[in-house]
Amino acid sequence: MQFFIYFTMSEGKPMNPPSAEGMAKMGKFMEKSFESGMIVSTGRLPRQVTEIELDKGEFSISDGPFIEGKELIPGYTVISVDTKEEAIEWGKELRECMGDGVLKLAQLSATSQDDMKK
C-alpha cells in the first residue's frame, strides 16, 4: 500500500520551521525511512502550475493559476507500507519531528494498463 502524506499552509498561521532538535531528529528518521525503502518519493509542489484546458476541441495552455496559500502543498512524501495503521504511525513520528500542525494521509490507488483495458 502506498500513502501520499502531505501538509498544507493554513491562512493566517505562519509555518514555523522545526527546532534544531526536531531537524536533527527528522534527519535521522528520514534517513532510516529511505534506507528501509519505505519512502518512495518526497518533495514539494511549487505555487505555479501549468494549466491544460480543452474546450470544444481547442487547447489552451497557460502558466497559472497560482495555487492559493490554503491549497499549497509545500511538502509531501509517498511511503510504501503494509497497513494504514503503519502509515499513521509513520506520520505521527514525522509530525512529532516537525512540531505542531496537521499532516494528511491519502492512500494511493494504483491503476495498471491491464486495469484500464477492462
Jmol script that loads the backbone (N, CA, C; Angstrom):
load data "model"
ATOM      1  N   MET A   1       0.841  -1.176   0.000  1.00  0.00           N
ATOM      2  CA  MET A   1       0.000   0.000   0.000  1.00  0.00           C
ATOM      3  C   MET A   1       0.886   1.240   0.000  1.00  0.00           C
ATOM      4  N   GLN A   2       0.504   2.191  -0.810  1.00  0.00           N
ATOM      5  CA  GLN A   2       1.232   3.449  -0.802  1.00  0.00           C
ATOM      6  C   GLN A   2       0.325   4.560  -0.278  1.00  0.00           C
ATOM      7  N   PHE A   3       0.933   5.474   0.464  1.00  0.00           N
ATOM      8  CA  PHE A   3       0.211   6.608   1.023  1.00  0.00           C
ATOM      9  C   PHE A   3       0.916   7.897   0.642  1.00  0.00           C
ATOM     10  N   PHE A   4       0.119   8.884   0.268  1.00  0.00           N
ATOM     11  CA  PHE A   4       0.575  10.233  -0.012  1.00  0.00           C
ATOM     12  C   PHE A   4       0.364  11.010   1.273  1.00  0.00           C
ATOM     13  N   ILE A   5       1.446  11.489   1.862  1.00  0.00           N
ATOM     14  CA  ILE A   5       1.384  12.198   3.137  1.00  0.00           C
ATOM     15  C   ILE A   5       1.811  13.633   2.868  1.00  0.00           C
ATOM     16  N   TYR A   6       0.993  14.582   3.296  1.00  0.00           N
ATOM     17  CA  TYR A   6       1.295  15.962   2.976  1.00  0.00           C
ATOM     18  C   TYR A   6       0.758  16.902   4.042  1.00  0.00           C
ATOM     19  N   PHE A   7       1.198  18.128   3.951  1.00  0.00           N
ATOM     20  CA  PHE A   7       0.633  19.174   4.793  1.00  0.00           C
ATOM     21  C   PHE A   7       0.368  20.374   3.910  1.00  0.00           C
ATOM     22  N   THR A   8      -0.562  21.203   4.330  1.00  0.00           N
ATOM     23  CA  THR A   8      -0.899  22.410   3.590  1.00  0.00           C
ATOM     24  C   THR A   8      -0.631  23.615   4.481  1.00  0.00           C
ATOM     25  N   MET A   9      -0.609  24.768   3.858  1.00  0.00           N
ATOM     26  CA  MET A   9      -0.445  26.017   4.606  1.00  0.00           C
ATOM     27  C   MET A   9      -1.811  26.395   5.178  1.00  0.00           C
ATOM     28  N   SER A  10      -1.816  26.990   6.331  1.00  0.00           N
ATOM     29  CA  SER A  10      -3.052  27.489   6.926  1.00  0.00           C
ATOM     30  C   SER A  10      -3.034  29.005   6.840  1.00  0.00           C
ATOM     31  N   GLU A  11      -4.096  29.570   6.255  1.00  0.00           N
ATOM     32  CA  GLU A  11      -4.156  31.020   6.143  1.00  0.00           C
ATOM     33  C   GLU A  11      -4.126  31.652   7.517  1.00  0.00           C
ATOM     34  N   GLY A  12      -3.315  32.691   7.640  1.00  0.00           N
ATOM     35  CA  GLY A  12      -3.220  33.412   8.898  1.00  0.00           C
ATOM     36  C   GLY A  12      -2.346  32.738   9.935  1.00  0.00           C
ATOM     37  N   LYS A  13      -1.818  31.555   9.622  1.00  0.00           N
ATOM     38  CA  LYS A  13      -0.947  30.851  10.558  1.00  0.00           C
ATOM     39  C   LYS A  13       0.410  30.660   9.890  1.00  0.00           C
ATOM     40  N   PRO A  14       1.428  31.341  10.380  1.00  0.00           N
ATOM     41  CA  PRO A  14       2.746  31.154   9.771  1.00  0.00           C
ATOM     42  C   PRO A  14       3.245  29.736  10.021  1.00  0.00           C
ATOM     43  N   MET A  15       3.997  29.224   9.062  1.00  0.00           N
ATOM     44  CA  MET A  15       4.557  27.891   9.215  1.00  0.00           C
ATOM     45  C   MET A  15       5.900  28.036   9.925  1.00  0.00           C
ATOM     46  N   ASN A  16       5.971  27.561  11.142  1.00  0.00           N
ATOM     47  CA  ASN A  16       7.207  27.646  11.904  1.00  0.00           C
ATOM     48  C   ASN A  16       8.108  26.480  11.549  1.00  0.00           C
ATOM     49  N   PRO A  17       9.380  26.766  11.281  1.00  0.00           N
ATOM     50  CA  PRO A  17      10.297  25.671  10.978  1.00  0.00           C
ATOM     51  C   PRO A  17      10.516  24.817  12.223  1.00  0.00           C
ATOM     52  N   PRO A  18      10.858  23.545  12.021  1.00  0.00           N
ATOM     53  CA  PRO A  18      11.151  22.698  13.180  1.00  0.00           C
ATOM     54  C   PRO A  18      12.330  23.264  13.966  1.00  0.00           C
ATOM     55  N   SER A  19      12.379  22.936  15.228  1.00  0.00           N
ATOM     56  CA  SER A  19      13.503  23.343  16.074  1.00  0.00           C
ATOM     57  C   SER A  19      14.764  22.621  15.593  1.00  0.00           C
ATOM     58  N   ALA A  20      15.915  23.063  16.071  1.00  0.00           N
ATOM     59  CA  ALA A  20      17.180  22.403  15.717  1.00  0.00           C
ATOM     60  C   ALA A  20      17.129  20.934  16.145  1.00  0.00           C
ATOM     61  N   GLU A  21      16.557  20.686  17.310  1.00  0.00           N
ATOM     62  CA  GLU A  21      16.426  19.304  17.804  1.00  0.00           C
ATOM     63  C   GLU A  21      15.489  18.510  16.893  1.00  0.00           C
ATOM     64  N   GLY A  22      14.385  19.138  16.494  1.00  0.00           N
ATOM     65  CA  GLY A  22      13.430  18.487  15.593  1.00  0.00           C
ATOM     66  C   GLY A  22      14.056  18.181  14.240  1.00  0.00           C
ATOM     67  N   MET A  23      14.858  19.111  13.715  1.00  0.00           N
ATOM     68  CA  MET A  23      15.531  18.898  12.428  1.00  0.00           C
ATOM     69  C   MET A  23      16.500  17.716  12.505  1.00  0.00           C
ATOM     70  N   ALA A  24      17.246  17.635  13.594  1.00  0.00           N
ATOM     71  CA  ALA A  24      18.187  16.528  13.768  1.00  0.00           C
ATOM     72  C   ALA A  24      17.429  15.200  13.852  1.00  0.00           C
ATOM     73  N   LYS A  25      16.344  15.207  14.611  1.00  0.00           N
ATOM     74  CA  LYS A  25      15.520  14.002  14.751  1.00  0.00           C
ATOM     75  C   LYS A  25      14.907  13.621  13.402  1.00  0.00           C
ATOM     76  N   MET A  26      14.417  14.631  12.662  1.00  0.00           N
ATOM     77  CA  MET A  26      13.816  14.368  11.361  1.00  0.00           C
ATOM     78  C   MET A  26      14.848  13.822  10.380  1.00  0.00           C
ATOM     79  N   GLY A  27      16.064  14.362  10.420  1.00  0.00           N
ATOM     80  CA  GLY A  27      17.125  13.877   9.537  1.00  0.00           C
ATOM     81  C   GLY A  27      17.391  12.395   9.745  1.00  0.00           C
ATOM     82  N   LYS A  28      17.489  11.983  11.001  1.00  0.00           N
ATOM     83  CA  LYS A  28      17.726  10.566  11.316  1.00  0.00           C
ATOM     84  C   LYS A  28      16.525   9.712  10.912  1.00  0.00           C
ATOM     85  N   PHE A  29      15.330  10.220  11.186  1.00  0.00           N
ATOM     86  CA  PHE A  29      14.098   9.498  10.860  1.00  0.00           C
ATOM     87  C   PHE A  29      13.974   9.303   9.347  1.00  0.00           C
ATOM     88  N   MET A  30      14.219  10.361   8.572  1.00  0.00           N
ATOM     89  CA  MET A  30      14.111  10.273   7.114  1.00  0.00           C
ATOM     90  C   MET A  30      15.196   9.356   6.545  1.00  0.00           C
ATOM     91  N   GLU A  31      16.406   9.447   7.072  1.00  0.00           N
ATOM     92  CA  GLU A  31      17.491   8.580   6.610  1.00  0.00           C
ATOM     93  C   GLU A  31      17.116   7.114   6.824  1.00  0.00           C
ATOM     94  N   LYS A  32      16.604   6.802   8.015  1.00  0.00           N
ATOM     95  CA  LYS A  32      16.169   5.433   8.326  1.00  0.00           C
ATOM     96  C   LYS A  32      15.052   5.001   7.370  1.00  0.00           C
ATOM     97  N   SER A  33      14.126   5.912   7.079  1.00  0.00           N
ATOM     98  CA  SER A  33      12.999   5.597   6.200  1.00  0.00           C
ATOM     99  C   SER A  33      13.447   5.378   4.759  1.00  0.00           C
ATOM    100  N   PHE A  34      14.412   6.171   4.289  1.00  0.00           N
ATOM    101  CA  PHE A  34      14.952   5.971   2.936  1.00  0.00           C
ATOM    102  C   PHE A  34      15.708   4.647   2.850  1.00  0.00           C
ATOM    103  N   GLU A  35      16.548   4.381   3.854  1.00  0.00           N
ATOM    104  CA  GLU A  35      17.353   3.152   3.847  1.00  0.00           C
ATOM    105  C   GLU A  35      16.484   1.902   3.867  1.00  0.00           C
ATOM    106  N   SER A  36      15.364   1.954   4.558  1.00  0.00           N
ATOM    107  CA  SER A  36      14.484   0.784   4.644  1.00  0.00           C
ATOM    108  C   SER A  36      13.656   0.600   3.372  1.00  0.00           C
ATOM    109  N   GLY A  37      13.656   1.622   2.507  1.00  0.00           N
ATOM    110  CA  GLY A  37      12.857   1.545   1.288  1.00  0.00           C
ATOM    111  C   GLY A  37      11.415   1.968   1.496  1.00  0.00           C
ATOM    112  N   MET A  38      11.080   2.445   2.684  1.00  0.00           N
ATOM    113  CA  MET A  38       9.707   2.849   2.964  1.00  0.00           C
ATOM    114  C   MET A  38       9.318   4.084   2.153  1.00  0.00           C
ATOM    115  N   ILE A  39      10.249   5.026   1.994  1.00  0.00           N
ATOM    116  CA  ILE A  39       9.951   6.236   1.236  1.00  0.00           C
ATOM    117  C   ILE A  39      10.096   5.951  -0.253  1.00  0.00           C
ATOM    118  N   VAL A  40       9.024   6.203  -0.991  1.00  0.00           N
ATOM    119  CA  VAL A  40       9.016   6.045  -2.443  1.00  0.00           C
ATOM    120  C   VAL A  40       9.522   7.330  -3.086  1.00  0.00           C
ATOM    121  N   SER A  41       9.021   8.476  -2.609  1.00  0.00           N
ATOM    122  CA  SER A  41       9.483   9.780  -3.099  1.00  0.00           C
ATOM    123  C   SER A  41       9.108  10.847  -2.090  1.00  0.00           C
ATOM    124  N   THR A  42       9.777  11.963  -2.205  1.00  0.00           N
ATOM    125  CA  THR A  42       9.478  13.105  -1.355  1.00  0.00           C
ATOM    126  C   THR A  42       9.824  14.367  -2.126  1.00  0.00           C
ATOM    127  N   GLY A  43       9.178  15.463  -1.789  1.00  0.00           N
ATOM    128  CA  GLY A  43       9.459  16.713  -2.479  1.00  0.00           C
ATOM    129  C   GLY A  43       8.487  17.789  -2.087  1.00  0.00           C
ATOM    130  N   ARG A  44       8.365  18.786  -2.969  1.00  0.00           N
ATOM    131  CA  ARG A  44       7.432  19.883  -2.726  1.00  0.00           C
ATOM    132  C   ARG A  44       6.793  20.253  -4.051  1.00  0.00           C
ATOM    133  N   LEU A  45       5.652  20.869  -3.970  1.00  0.00           N
ATOM    134  CA  LEU A  45       4.961  21.347  -5.161  1.00  0.00           C
ATOM    135  C   LEU A  45       5.093  22.864  -5.212  1.00  0.00           C
ATOM    136  N   PRO A  46       5.381  23.423  -6.387  1.00  0.00           N
ATOM    137  CA  PRO A  46       5.528  24.871  -6.492  1.00  0.00           C
ATOM    138  C   PRO A  46       4.173  25.572  -6.483  1.00  0.00           C
ATOM    139  N   ARG A  47       4.181  26.864  -6.266  1.00  0.00           N
ATOM    140  CA  ARG A  47       2.951  27.660  -6.294  1.00  0.00           C
ATOM    141  C   ARG A  47       2.399  27.787  -7.706  1.00  0.00           C
ATOM    142  N   GLN A  48       3.277  27.797  -8.690  1.00  0.00           N
ATOM    143  CA  GLN A  48       2.824  28.000 -10.067  1.00  0.00           C
ATOM    144  C   GLN A  48       2.564  26.658 -10.728  1.00  0.00           C
ATOM    145  N   VAL A  49       1.466  26.581 -11.449  1.00  0.00           N
ATOM    146  CA  VAL A  49       1.132  25.374 -12.196  1.00  0.00           C
ATOM    147  C   VAL A  49       0.896  25.749 -13.654  1.00  0.00           C
ATOM    148  N   THR A  50       1.027  24.779 -14.524  1.00  0.00           N
ATOM    149  CA  THR A  50       0.666  24.958 -15.926  1.00  0.00           C
ATOM    150  C   THR A  50      -0.683  24.293 -16.118  1.00  0.00           C
ATOM    151  N   GLU A  51      -1.592  25.022 -16.710  1.00  0.00           N
ATOM    152  CA  GLU A  51      -2.957  24.536 -16.900  1.00  0.00           C
ATOM    153  C   GLU A  51      -3.158  24.164 -18.367  1.00  0.00           C
ATOM    154  N   ILE A  52      -3.674  22.971 -18.586  1.00  0.00           N
ATOM    155  CA  ILE A  52      -4.007  22.490 -19.933  1.00  0.00           C
ATOM    156  C   ILE A  52      -5.513  22.353 -19.979  1.00  0.00           C
ATOM    157  N   GLU A  53      -6.151  23.135 -20.826  1.00  0.00           N
ATOM    158  CA  GLU A  53      -7.605  23.121 -20.913  1.00  0.00           C
ATOM    159  C   GLU A  53      -8.032  22.758 -22.331  1.00  0.00           C
ATOM    160  N   LEU A  54      -9.026  21.898 -22.424  1.00  0.00           N
ATOM    161  CA  LEU A  54      -9.635  21.548 -23.699  1.00  0.00           C
ATOM    162  C   LEU A  54     -11.074  22.037 -23.646  1.00  0.00           C
ATOM    163  N   ASP A  55     -11.430  22.902 -24.579  1.00  0.00           N
ATOM    164  CA  ASP A  55     -12.773  23.460 -24.632  1.00  0.00           C
ATOM    165  C   ASP A  55     -13.242  23.417 -26.084  1.00  0.00           C
ATOM    166  N   LYS A  56     -14.223  22.564 -26.336  1.00  0.00           N
ATOM    167  CA  LYS A  56     -14.795  22.413 -27.684  1.00  0.00           C
ATOM    168  C   LYS A  56     -13.732  22.111 -28.732  1.00  0.00           C
ATOM    169  N   GLY A  57     -12.813  21.204 -28.373  1.00  0.00           N
ATOM    170  CA  GLY A  57     -11.792  20.756 -29.318  1.00  0.00           C
ATOM    171  C   GLY A  57     -10.565  21.637 -29.419  1.00  0.00           C
ATOM    172  N   GLU A  58     -10.540  22.753 -28.710  1.00  0.00           N
ATOM    173  CA  GLU A  58      -9.402  23.679 -28.758  1.00  0.00           C
ATOM    174  C   GLU A  58      -8.653  23.645 -27.424  1.00  0.00           C
ATOM    175  N   PHE A  59      -7.329  23.495 -27.520  1.00  0.00           N
ATOM    176  CA  PHE A  59      -6.498  23.512 -26.323  1.00  0.00           C
ATOM    177  C   PHE A  59      -6.024  24.921 -26.030  1.00  0.00           C
ATOM    178  N   SER A  60      -5.939  25.229 -24.767  1.00  0.00           N
ATOM    179  CA  SER A  60      -5.246  26.439 -24.335  1.00  0.00           C
ATOM    180  C   SER A  60      -4.325  26.046 -23.182  1.00  0.00           C
ATOM    181  N   ILE A  61      -3.140  26.591 -23.227  1.00  0.00           N
ATOM    182  CA  ILE A  61      -2.123  26.296 -22.220  1.00  0.00           C
ATOM    183  C   ILE A  61      -1.782  27.616 -21.546  1.00  0.00           C
ATOM    184  N   SER A  62      -1.787  27.617 -20.221  1.00  0.00           N
ATOM    185  CA  SER A  62      -1.426  28.849 -19.516  1.00  0.00           C
ATOM    186  C   SER A  62      -0.618  28.511 -18.274  1.00  0.00           C
ATOM    187  N   ASP A  63       0.315  29.408 -17.980  1.00  0.00           N
ATOM    188  CA  ASP A  63       1.056  29.288 -16.729  1.00  0.00           C
ATOM    189  C   ASP A  63       0.231  29.983 -15.667  1.00  0.00           C
ATOM    190  N   GLY A  64      -0.255  29.214 -14.766  1.00  0.00           N
ATOM    191  CA  GLY A  64      -1.179  29.709 -13.764  1.00  0.00           C
ATOM    192  C   GLY A  64      -2.449  28.900 -13.924  1.00  0.00           C
ATOM    193  N   PRO A  65      -3.406  28.947 -13.089  1.00  0.00           N
ATOM    194  CA  PRO A  65      -3.434  29.890 -11.972  1.00  0.00           C
ATOM    195  C   PRO A  65      -2.394  29.523 -10.926  1.00  0.00           C
ATOM    196  N   PHE A  66      -2.138  30.454 -10.072  1.00  0.00           N
ATOM    197  CA  PHE A  66      -1.221  30.204  -8.986  1.00  0.00           C
ATOM    198  C   PHE A  66      -2.002  29.576  -7.844  1.00  0.00           C
ATOM    199  N   ILE A  67      -1.392  28.619  -7.202  1.00  0.00           N
ATOM    200  CA  ILE A  67      -2.056  27.915  -6.106  1.00  0.00           C
ATOM    201  C   ILE A  67      -2.209  28.868  -4.928  1.00  0.00           C
ATOM    202  N   GLU A  68      -3.405  28.928  -4.380  1.00  0.00           N
ATOM    203  CA  GLU A  68      -3.653  29.773  -3.211  1.00  0.00           C
ATOM    204  C   GLU A  68      -2.946  29.176  -1.996  1.00  0.00           C
ATOM    205  N   GLY A  69      -2.606  30.043  -1.062  1.00  0.00           N
ATOM    206  CA  GLY A  69      -1.888  29.612   0.133  1.00  0.00           C
ATOM    207  C   GLY A  69      -2.541  28.448   0.842  1.00  0.00           C
ATOM    208  N   LYS A  70      -3.871  28.462   0.952  1.00  0.00           N
ATOM    209  CA  LYS A  70      -4.557  27.399   1.683  1.00  0.00           C
ATOM    210  C   LYS A  70      -4.531  26.076   0.923  1.00  0.00           C
ATOM    211  N   GLU A  71      -4.227  26.111  -0.388  1.00  0.00           N
ATOM    212  CA  GLU A  71      -4.165  24.901  -1.201  1.00  0.00           C
ATOM    213  C   GLU A  71      -2.738  24.417  -1.410  1.00  0.00           C
ATOM    214  N   LEU A  72      -1.761  25.250  -1.072  1.00  0.00           N
ATOM    215  CA  LEU A  72      -0.364  24.938  -1.322  1.00  0.00           C
ATOM    216  C   LEU A  72       0.073  23.711  -0.529  1.00  0.00           C
ATOM    217  N   ILE A  73       0.750  22.808  -1.195  1.00  0.00           N
ATOM    218  CA  ILE A  73       1.333  21.639  -0.536  1.00  0.00           C
ATOM    219  C   ILE A  73       2.851  21.832  -0.588  1.00  0.00           C
ATOM    220  N   PRO A  74       3.414  22.465   0.456  1.00  0.00           N
ATOM    221  CA  PRO A  74       4.842  22.758   0.407  1.00  0.00           C
ATOM    222  C   PRO A  74       5.725  21.527   0.561  1.00  0.00           C
ATOM    223  N   GLY A  75       5.190  20.451   1.109  1.00  0.00           N
ATOM    224  CA  GLY A  75       5.989  19.249   1.266  1.00  0.00           C
ATOM    225  C   GLY A  75       5.123  18.020   1.228  1.00  0.00           C
ATOM    226  N   TYR A  76       5.642  16.962   0.619  1.00  0.00           N
ATOM    227  CA  TYR A  76       4.904  15.698   0.584  1.00  0.00           C
ATOM    228  C   TYR A  76       5.893  14.545   0.617  1.00  0.00           C
ATOM    229  N   THR A  77       5.400  13.387   0.998  1.00  0.00           N
ATOM    230  CA  THR A  77       6.163  12.149   0.977  1.00  0.00           C
ATOM    231  C   THR A  77       5.223  11.030   0.568  1.00  0.00           C
ATOM    232  N   VAL A  78       5.696  10.140  -0.286  1.00  0.00           N
ATOM    233  CA  VAL A  78       4.958   8.935  -0.627  1.00  0.00           C
ATOM    234  C   VAL A  78       5.688   7.781   0.041  1.00  0.00           C
ATOM    235  N   ILE A  79       4.952   7.026   0.855  1.00  0.00           N
ATOM    236  CA  ILE A  79       5.555   5.881   1.542  1.00  0.00           C
ATOM    237  C   ILE A  79       4.853   4.596   1.111  1.00  0.00           C
ATOM    238  N   SER A  80       5.575   3.488   1.262  1.00  0.00           N
ATOM    239  CA  SER A  80       5.035   2.168   0.967  1.00  0.00           C
ATOM    240  C   SER A  80       5.069   1.352   2.252  1.00  0.00           C
ATOM    241  N   VAL A  81       3.879   0.957   2.715  1.00  0.00           N
ATOM    242  CA  VAL A  81       3.740   0.204   3.962  1.00  0.00           C
ATOM    243  C   VAL A  81       2.712  -0.902   3.764  1.00  0.00           C
ATOM    244  N   ASP A  82       2.578  -1.756   4.762  1.00  0.00           N
ATOM    245  CA  ASP A  82       1.631  -2.872   4.670  1.00  0.00           C
ATOM    246  C   ASP A  82       0.214  -2.520   5.106  1.00  0.00           C
ATOM    247  N   THR A  83       0.093  -1.543   6.014  1.00  0.00           N
ATOM    248  CA  THR A  83      -1.232  -1.220   6.543  1.00  0.00           C
ATOM    249  C   THR A  83      -1.396   0.288   6.734  1.00  0.00           C
ATOM    250  N   LYS A  84      -2.641   0.713   6.830  1.00  0.00           N
ATOM    251  CA  LYS A  84      -2.933   2.121   7.120  1.00  0.00           C
ATOM    252  C   LYS A  84      -2.409   2.483   8.507  1.00  0.00           C
ATOM    253  N   GLU A  85      -2.512   1.573   9.441  1.00  0.00           N
ATOM    254  CA  GLU A  85      -2.039   1.827  10.800  1.00  0.00           C
ATOM    255  C   GLU A  85      -0.536   2.123  10.798  1.00  0.00           C
ATOM    256  N   GLU A  86       0.210   1.395   9.971  1.00  0.00           N
ATOM    257  CA  GLU A  86       1.651   1.633   9.860  1.00  0.00           C
ATOM    258  C   GLU A  86       1.907   3.027   9.277  1.00  0.00           C
ATOM    259  N   ALA A  87       1.105   3.429   8.294  1.00  0.00           N
ATOM    260  CA  ALA A  87       1.236   4.767   7.708  1.00  0.00           C
ATOM    261  C   ALA A  87       0.941   5.837   8.759  1.00  0.00           C
ATOM    262  N   ILE A  88      -0.065   5.601   9.580  1.00  0.00           N
ATOM    263  CA  ILE A  88      -0.413   6.558  10.635  1.00  0.00           C
ATOM    264  C   ILE A  88       0.728   6.694  11.629  1.00  0.00           C
ATOM    265  N   GLU A  89       1.301   5.583  12.033  1.00  0.00           N
ATOM    266  CA  GLU A  89       2.415   5.624  12.983  1.00  0.00           C
ATOM    267  C   GLU A  89       3.603   6.376  12.387  1.00  0.00           C
ATOM    268  N   TRP A  90       3.880   6.138  11.095  1.00  0.00           N
ATOM    269  CA  TRP A  90       4.971   6.845  10.421  1.00  0.00           C
ATOM    270  C   TRP A  90       4.665   8.342  10.408  1.00  0.00           C
ATOM    271  N   GLY A  91       3.435   8.699  10.067  1.00  0.00           N
ATOM    272  CA  GLY A  91       3.031  10.104  10.022  1.00  0.00           C
ATOM    273  C   GLY A  91       3.127  10.774  11.380  1.00  0.00           C
ATOM    274  N   LYS A  92       2.775  10.054  12.428  1.00  0.00           N
ATOM    275  CA  LYS A  92       2.857  10.613  13.774  1.00  0.00           C
ATOM    276  C   LYS A  92       4.307  10.930  14.138  1.00  0.00           C
ATOM    277  N   GLU A  93       5.205  10.022  13.776  1.00  0.00           N
ATOM    278  CA  GLU A  93       6.617  10.247  14.087  1.00  0.00           C
ATOM    279  C   GLU A  93       7.154  11.450  13.306  1.00  0.00           C
ATOM    280  N   LEU A  94       6.780  11.561  12.030  1.00  0.00           N
ATOM    281  CA  LEU A  94       7.202  12.708  11.236  1.00  0.00           C
ATOM    282  C   LEU A  94       6.646  14.009  11.815  1.00  0.00           C
ATOM    283  N   ARG A  95       5.350  14.031  12.146  1.00  0.00           N
ATOM    284  CA  ARG A  95       4.728  15.242  12.684  1.00  0.00           C
ATOM    285  C   ARG A  95       5.394  15.653  13.977  1.00  0.00           C
ATOM    286  N   GLU A  96       5.758  14.671  14.796  1.00  0.00           N
ATOM    287  CA  GLU A  96       6.423  14.974  16.056  1.00  0.00           C
ATOM    288  C   GLU A  96       7.757  15.674  15.800  1.00  0.00           C
ATOM    289  N   CYS A  97       8.499  15.235  14.780  1.00  0.00           N
ATOM    290  CA  CYS A  97       9.765  15.890  14.421  1.00  0.00           C
ATOM    291  C   CYS A  97       9.521  17.323  13.978  1.00  0.00           C
ATOM    292  N   MET A  98       8.431  17.530  13.227  1.00  0.00           N
ATOM    293  CA  MET A  98       8.130  18.840  12.650  1.00  0.00           C
ATOM    294  C   MET A  98       7.571  19.819  13.672  1.00  0.00           C
ATOM    295  N   GLY A  99       6.940  19.325  14.719  1.00  0.00           N
ATOM    296  CA  GLY A  99       6.277  20.186  15.694  1.00  0.00           C
ATOM    297  C   GLY A  99       4.784  20.242  15.414  1.00  0.00           C
ATOM    298  N   ASP A 100       4.111  21.162  16.090  1.00  0.00           N
ATOM    299  CA  ASP A 100       2.655  21.267  15.980  1.00  0.00           C
ATOM    300  C   ASP A 100       2.208  21.500  14.544  1.00  0.00           C
ATOM    301  N   GLY A 101       1.058  20.946  14.210  1.00  0.00           N
ATOM    302  CA  GLY A 101       0.481  21.108  12.884  1.00  0.00           C
ATOM    303  C   GLY A 101      -0.266  19.862  12.468  1.00  0.00           C
ATOM    304  N   VAL A 102      -0.711  19.843  11.237  1.00  0.00           N
ATOM    305  CA  VAL A 102      -1.528  18.749  10.717  1.00  0.00           C
ATOM    306  C   VAL A 102      -0.832  18.108   9.526  1.00  0.00           C
ATOM    307  N   LEU A 103      -0.816  16.795   9.498  1.00  0.00           N
ATOM    308  CA  LEU A 103      -0.406  16.021   8.323  1.00  0.00           C
ATOM    309  C   LEU A 103      -1.648  15.324   7.807  1.00  0.00           C
ATOM    310  N   LYS A 104      -1.718  15.139   6.515  1.00  0.00           N
ATOM    311  CA  LYS A 104      -2.843  14.432   5.915  1.00  0.00           C
ATOM    312  C   LYS A 104      -2.308  13.216   5.179  1.00  0.00           C
ATOM    313  N   LEU A 105      -3.040  12.109   5.280  1.00  0.00           N
ATOM    314  CA  LEU A 105      -2.662  10.866   4.616  1.00  0.00           C
ATOM    315  C   LEU A 105      -3.756  10.472   3.643  1.00  0.00           C
ATOM    316  N   ALA A 106      -3.360  10.067   2.463  1.00  0.00           N
ATOM    317  CA  ALA A 106      -4.319   9.564   1.480  1.00  0.00           C
ATOM    318  C   ALA A 106      -3.716   8.328   0.838  1.00  0.00           C
ATOM    319  N   GLN A 107      -4.466   7.232   0.860  1.00  0.00           N
ATOM    320  CA  GLN A 107      -3.985   6.016   0.225  1.00  0.00           C
ATOM    321  C   GLN A 107      -4.071   6.194  -1.290  1.00  0.00           C
ATOM    322  N   LEU A 108      -2.985   5.834  -1.967  1.00  0.00           N
ATOM    323  CA  LEU A 108      -2.953   5.919  -3.421  1.00  0.00           C
ATOM    324  C   LEU A 108      -3.528   4.647  -4.018  1.00  0.00           C
ATOM    325  N   SER A 109      -4.286   4.798  -5.058  1.00  0.00           N
ATOM    326  CA  SER A 109      -4.842   3.658  -5.775  1.00  0.00           C
ATOM    327  C   SER A 109      -4.099   3.542  -7.092  1.00  0.00           C
ATOM    328  N   ALA A 110      -3.332   2.503  -7.232  1.00  0.00           N
ATOM    329  CA  ALA A 110      -2.565   2.299  -8.455  1.00  0.00           C
ATOM    330  C   ALA A 110      -3.460   1.688  -9.524  1.00  0.00           C
ATOM    331  N   THR A 111      -3.320   2.178 -10.722  1.00  0.00           N
ATOM    332  CA  THR A 111      -4.047   1.635 -11.863  1.00  0.00           C
ATOM    333  C   THR A 111      -3.029   1.153 -12.876  1.00  0.00           C
ATOM    334  N   SER A 112      -3.129  -0.093 -13.246  1.00  0.00           N
ATOM    335  CA  SER A 112      -2.207  -0.649 -14.235  1.00  0.00           C
ATOM    336  C   SER A 112      -2.816  -0.544 -15.626  1.00  0.00           C
ATOM    337  N   GLN A 113      -1.998  -0.800 -16.628  1.00  0.00           N
ATOM    338  CA  GLN A 113      -2.506  -0.799 -18.003  1.00  0.00           C
ATOM    339  C   GLN A 113      -3.590  -1.868 -18.165  1.00  0.00           C
ATOM    340  N   ASP A 114      -3.424  -2.996 -17.490  1.00  0.00           N
ATOM    341  CA  ASP A 114      -4.441  -4.061 -17.567  1.00  0.00           C
ATOM    342  C   ASP A 114      -5.777  -3.585 -16.993  1.00  0.00           C
ATOM    343  N   ASP A 115      -5.707  -2.814 -15.874  1.00  0.00           N
ATOM    344  CA  ASP A 115      -6.939  -2.287 -15.288  1.00  0.00           C
ATOM    345  C   ASP A 115      -7.661  -1.368 -16.263  1.00  0.00           C
ATOM    346  N   MET A 116      -6.915  -0.598 -17.029  1.00  0.00           N
ATOM    347  CA  MET A 116      -7.514   0.364 -17.942  1.00  0.00           C
ATOM    348  C   MET A 116      -8.156  -0.308 -19.163  1.00  0.00           C
ATOM    349  N   LYS A 117      -7.722  -1.522 -19.482  1.00  0.00           N
ATOM    350  CA  LYS A 117      -8.256  -2.244 -20.617  1.00  0.00           C
ATOM    351  C   LYS A 117      -9.606  -2.868 -20.307  1.00  0.00           C
ATOM    352  N   LYS A 118      -9.937  -2.972 -19.036  1.00  0.00           N
ATOM    353  CA  LYS A 118     -11.194  -3.617 -18.618  1.00  0.00           C
ATOM    354  C   LYS A 118     -12.376  -2.728 -18.839  1.00  0.00           C
TER     355      LYS A 118
END
end "model"
wireframe off; spacefill off
backbone 0.3
color backbone group
